Amino acid sequence: MRTYVHLKGDRLEEVKGEIVREQPLTVSVNGARFVTLLCSPFALEALVVGYLWMEKIIAGTHEIAGLTVSEVDGRADVVLTHAVELPTERILTSGCGGGITFRIDPRLFTRLASARRITPARLGARMKDVFQQASHYRASRGIHGAALTDGERLLVMAEDVGRHNAVDKVKGEALLRGIPTRDRILLSTGRISSEMLLKAARMEVPIVASRTSPTEMAIGLAEQLGITVVGYLRGESLNVYAGDAVDVGAAG
């Protein structure tokens, strides 16, 4: 809890409230320092696992021989079952907190082929579920949420100060719990930028929906990779920027 001053009109008062927490987390792989992430200090194991999978350092949790995370020290030490050559060419993404990716080249991804479809009403209902389950958002605001859904219910839910971190946590939690992400739907409260779209492609997710907007590059990548992009999802109101997986003429 923090104390701060709140001004409304000519009324000034001192109040106490939760503030979004943020800290660096340095990830080492097989004893070699790999990357430092700025993140919210919870669900860090899922974040590390998801990030390593997204960056193609691991193919699954079976390749992790040991994982120790210290929130106090801001460290995560990962031991793999095999030697690995860590990538060194870093790309600073447009993610809040200065996201870092190493393998953002869209040529590494194949076009998705999916029969997945959903109605606006069902998609809007699942976004509503995201906000209902977003406990950290309700406590402090200023934090992003992401979720994996099959259209009927949320399968995995995650929150983080970085919208890209929230997606990594979703994938990490899915890996840890043995939940497939292929042919699911990814929901996000944050902007859909190119790296967010490529994370979805890596997860083989054919539909990405957000409360806010996509970028022009994200839309172009979505068209190239066969992903439906939905923005400004509010109830049954939405914009479809790419793809045809949302039944815009359907109800319920």
Secondary structure as GFF3:
##gff-version 3
##sequence-region A 1 252
A	DSSP	beta_strand	2	8	.	.	.	ID=ss1
A	DSSP	beta_strand	11	17	.	.	.	ID=ss2
A	DSSP	beta_strand	23	29	.	.	.	ID=ss3
A	DSSP	beta_strand	32	39	.	.	.	ID=ss4
A	DSSP	alpha_helix	44	54	.	.	.	ID=ss5
A	DSSP	three_ten_helix	61	63	.	.	.	ID=ss6
A	DSSP	beta_strand	64	70	.	.	.	ID=ss7
A	DSSP	beta_strand	75	80	.	.	.	ID=ss8
A	DSSP	beta_strand	91	92	.	.	.	ID=ss9
A	DSSP	beta_strand	100	101	.	.	.	ID=ss10
A	DSSP	three_ten_helix	106	108	.	.	.	ID=ss11
A	DSSP	alpha_helix	120	133	.	.	.	ID=ss12
A	DSSP	alpha_helix	135	140	.	.	.	ID=ss13
A	DSSP	beta_strand	144	149	.	.	.	ID=ss14
A	DSSP	beta_strand	154	160	.	.	.	ID=ss15
A	DSSP	alpha_helix	163	177	.	.	.	ID=ss16
A	DSSP	beta_strand	185	188	.	.	.	ID=ss17
A	DSSP	alpha_helix	194	202	.	.	.	ID=ss18
A	DSSP	beta_strand	207	210	.	.	.	ID=ss19
A	DSSP	alpha_helix	216	225	.	.	.	ID=ss20
A	DSSP	beta_strand	228	234	.	.	.	ID=ss21
A	DSSP	beta_strand	237	242	.	.	.	ID=ss22
###
